[in-house]
Amino acid sequence: MNVRIASSVALCLSFLAASATVAQEEAPAEKPLRAGIIGLDTSHVVAFTKLLNDPKAPPEVAGVSVVAAYPGGSPDVPSSINRVPEYTKTLKETYGVEIVDSIEALLEKVDVVLLESVDGRPHLEQARPVFAARKPMFIDKPVAGSLADAIAIYELARETGTPVFSSSALRFGPGIAAMRAGKLGAVAGCDAYGPCELEEHHPDLFWYGIHGVERLYTIMGVGCDTVARSSTEGSDVAVGVWKDGRIGTFRGIRAGAPHDFGATVFGAKGIGPSGGYAGYAPLVAEIVKFFRTGQAPVAPEETLEIFAFMEAADESKRQEGRPVTIESVIAKARAEVASRGK
């Protein structure tokens, strides 16, 4: 009797294993997502496409391919318009990406969007048709050319129910992620630094300082109350005082020191460096996950406070270094959005 039971159990287990194998073989593969790029004026478009369109891409970046792109470009920013021909040619000839003449044409061909225009000023207008089409969108830094435009972008995303997020690549480096996860315990403070070249059409820190400020916020989290800034020709220091009494600083480097990224973190368990730049792959992996799930890895509130921090730093500079509240610059920007009806 025991032999017959054991034989029956073995037969059942064998049948279930075979059924599972067949089901796995017959399960439909996850549909690849077609990605479109808006703006071919940054090296990111080549780097991202190389990762996404690689037939041997690792699982974390597989399943999304760039199939179409709209070149864009800003005539009054040489570092934008002068790059468009080269990057357009590379995407077309090396990666087989179709080049289209409008954002509307792009949206007909894709499932998800990478808004890559290096100039943040046109982002709001470039994003409008994407929101109207309700296509998930990653917006590269800076999310916009002003705090008011950044607020308008996130309000449109909420109103249309369109998944969207923005981030610097530095946020997802393993060293920074470890600090946010508590490697040194509760964070009491952070001194972040990075290159801070200026661009005349953008608030000072929006153009390149965003990388270091994003690092600061990744480690500190939201809750800054005031920002005071000291500025010289070669450097900037913006000091943020958080509502819980913690202090975080960003040092922007233009001269006199290597143009490198980093941070010193002050934690309950010790003091240590955050680690440096880890390439684009960690960010691209987060973008792919976002496109698959519709879940943004960075909350809108955090991105908006990052931009409010930078706007407050600009206002502090105008006020000769006096502390400026985050609340005041957000209120001013929201009033601007309300007055123009987005």
N, C-alpha and C positions, 0 to 999 in steps of 0.2 A: 504493500500500500504506500509506504513512504517513498519507495522507488518510483511508483507511478506519479505521485504528487510532485516529486522533484523533477521528473521528466516533463510534466505538464507546465510547471513553473518555468523551466528552462525554455520550453517551446514558446511560451507567452513572451518571455523576455526577448527571445530571438526575433519574434514577430514584431514587437514594439520597436526594437532597434532598427529593423529593416524598414518599418513604416516611417520612422523618424528620418532615416537616410533618404528615402524617396521624397518625403515632404520637403526636406532641405534642398534636394536637387530640383524639385519642381517649383519651389518658392520663387516668385519673380524677383529679379534683381532690382535694387533701388534705382529709380529713374535718375539718370544724370541731369544735373541742373545746368542750363545755359546761362552764362554770365555775360553781361555787357558792361563796357567801361565808358564812362563820360570823362573826357579830358585826357589827352595824351601828351602832357607837358611835365611829367615827373618820372624819374627813374623807377618809381614804384610800379608803374604799369608793366614794364618789362620784367622786373623781378617777380611780381605776383603771377603774371601769365606764365612765366617759365616754370614756376612751382605747380600751378593749377593744370597746365596743359601737358605736363610730363606723363607719358603713357605708363611710366613706372613709378608714379607718385605714391608715397606711403599712404596708408589708410586715412590718416588724419587730414590730408589735403586732397584726397581723391574724390571723384564724383561731382566736381564742379569744373566746367571748362569755359574759358573765355572764347566766345564765338563772334562777337561784334563789338565795335568801338566807334565812338564819335570823338573826333580830334579836339575840338574846342581850341583853347588858347587865349591868352590875354595880351592884346597888342601893346599895352602900356607897361608890361612887365617883361623885360628882355629874357629873364631866366625861365619864363613861361613860353612865349611865342617862338623863341629860337630853338626850343627843344622839340616842338611838335613834328617837324618833317622827319627827323631821325627816328623818333619813337613810333611814329605812324608806319614808316617803312619796315621797321623791325617786327612789329606785330603782324603786319600783312604778309611779309615775305618769309619770316622765320617761323611764325606760329599759325599762319593761315587764318588770321582773324579778318573778318569782313569789316571794311571801313564804310560807315554810313554818313549821310550829310545832315542828319538831324537827330535829336533825342527821341522824337516821336517814332522815327524809322527804327531806331535802336530798340525801343520798347516792344515793337511788334515781333522781335526776333529772340527775346531773352526772357528768362524767368526771374533773374535777380540782377542787381546793379551794384557796381563799384563806382562811386563818384570820386574821381581821382584828380580833378582840376587842382593844380598846385596853388592857385589863387583862390582864397576863400570867398572873395566878394561875389562871384556869380553863383555860389552854391545854392542859395535860396531859390533863385529862378530856375536853375538846372534841376533842382529837386522837385519843383512843383508838378511837372508832368509825371514823374516817377510816383509821387504820392497819389496823383489822380488815378494811375494805373494800379496802385496798391501792390507794387513789387518790392520785396524786401531789399534794403539798401544799406551798404556800408559807405560812410562818408569819411574820406581820409582827412587827416589834420591839415589846416584848421577846419573845424566843422563849418565855420563861416568867417566872414571878414569883420564882423561886429558882434557884440553880445546880443543886440536886438535881433539880428538875423538868426543867430543860434537859437534864441528863444522861439522865434517864428517857425523855424524848421521843426523843432520838437512839438510845437503845438499842432502843426499840420500833420505830423506823424500820428499824434494822438487822435486827432479828429477823423483821420481817414483809416485808422486802425492798421497802419503800415509799420512793420518792424523796421527799426533803424538803430544804428549805433555808430559811434565815432571813437577813434583811439589812435594814439601814437603806438608804433611798434614796440617802444621801450617798455610799455606796461606789462607785457606778457613774457619778458625775459625771466628765466628760472630764478635768478637771484632776487629780483624784485618780488616775484610771486611768493617766494619763501618768506620774505619779510612780512608781507601782508598776511601770510598764513600763521605768523607767530614764531618764526625761528628765534627771535630774540625776546620773545614775550610781548607783553603789551607795549606799544610804541609810545614813548614819551616825547619824542621829537625827531626831526629829520632835517639834515642839511643836504639838499640836492644841488647838482651843478650840471651845466652842459653848455654847448655853443649857443650863442644868442645873436646871430646876424639879424639886422633890421631890414625892413622893406617899407618904403615910404607910404604905400597904400594901405598898410595894416597897422593896428595897434602894435607897439614895439615887441611884446612877447608872443604875439599870435603867430608870427612867421616861423621862427625856429625855437624860441624859448619854450614853446608848447611842450617839446619833448621832456625838458627837465621839470616843468611844472606838473606834467602828467605823472612823472616818476614820483614827485613829492606827494601828490594826491593818492596814488596807488598805495603808498606806504602809510600815509597819515589818515586817509579817509576824509569824508566831508565834515563840515562844522567850523570852518574858518569864520572869524568875526571881523577882523580888521587886517589891512595890508598897508605897510609903509615901505617905500622904495627909495633907495639911493642909487644914483646913476652917474656914470662918467662916460667918456668916449670909449673906453675899453671894456667896461664891465657894468653889470647891474646886480644889485642885491635887493630882493623883495622878501620882507619879513612878515609872515602871517602869524597872527595870534588866534588860536582856536578857542572856541567858547568854553572848553573845559580847562583852559589854562596852558595847553601845550603850545609849543612854538615850532614852526616849520619855516625853513628858508629856501629860496632858490637863488643861486649865483649864476648869472648869465655871463658867458665868456666871449669876448670879441678880440682881446689882445692880451699879451703878457703871460699866457698859459696855454698848454695844449688844449685843442678843441676836442675834449673827451667827455663822456657821460659817466655819472656816478652819483653816489649818495652815501653819507654817513648816517647810520640809524642808531638812535638812542633807545634801547629797550630795557624792560624790567630785568632781563636776564643777561644783559651785556650791551656792548657798543661794537658795531661792526659795519663793514662796507656792504653795499647792496649788490655789487657786481655790475658789470657794464652791459653794453649792447650785445644782444644775442642773435642778431639777424632777423629776417622777415618771417621765417617759417612759423614761429610761435603765433604771430598775429594772423597769418593766413590760415592756420589751423583753427583759430577762433572764429574767423570769418566764415569758413566752411561749416563749422558747427552751428553758427548763427543762421546761415542760409537753410540748413537742414531743419532746425528746430523752431526758428522764429523767436528764440529767446536771446535777448541782448546780454552780452557778458559785462557791459558797463551801463549802469543806470543813467537815464537822462539827467537826473538831479546831480550826479557827480560830474558829468561832462559840463553841465551849465555852471556849476560852481567853479570848475577849473577856469572857465572863460571869464567868470565874474572876478576871480582872483587876479587874472591878468589885466582885466579892465580897471580894477581897483588900483593895481600897481601903476598903470598909466595915469590915472587920476591923481594918485599920490605924487607922481613926478610933476604934474602940472601944479600941484599945491606945495611944491618944494619939500617933499618928503613927509608931509603930514599923514597920519594914519587915515585910511578911508575904509568905510564899512562895506562889506559884501552886500548887505541888505540895501544900501543906498544905490549902488550901481545897478543891481537887479531891478529895483523899483523904477529907476530912470529908463532902463531898457524896455521894461514891460510897458511903460507909458508910451514910449516911442512906437512899439508894436501896435498898441491899441489905437494910437492916433492915425496910423496909416492903414489900419484894417488888415494887417499882415501883408 
